[in-house]
Amino acid sequence: MANIKSAKKRIKVIDKKTLRNKMVKSKLKTTLKKFDAAVAAGDKSLAQDLLKVCTSELSKAASKGVLHKNTASRKISRLAAMYNKMA
């Protein structure tokens, strides 16, 4: 356990940031699962709406530093390819 005041504060800040990152990742995984389910079911209108949501969530996660920007870009590209393959 930390004894120095600044080290104690850093621990608190890191805990808050870790929780925020977990929330963002969890929300992202949920939306991606919903998109995959819509694609598997062949529901094109729902998949189109979820594609926009997923793209937005991935971009936000990349801008906040939760995901690397290239990772987010790759995932967006693959989601778009999955959607286009449906048509």
Secondary structure, DSSP 8 states (H G I E B T S, - for coil): ---SHHHHHHHHHHHHHHHHHHHHHHHHHHHHHHHHHHHHHT-HHHHHHHHHHHHHHHHHHHHHTSS-HHHHHHHHHHHHHHHHHH-
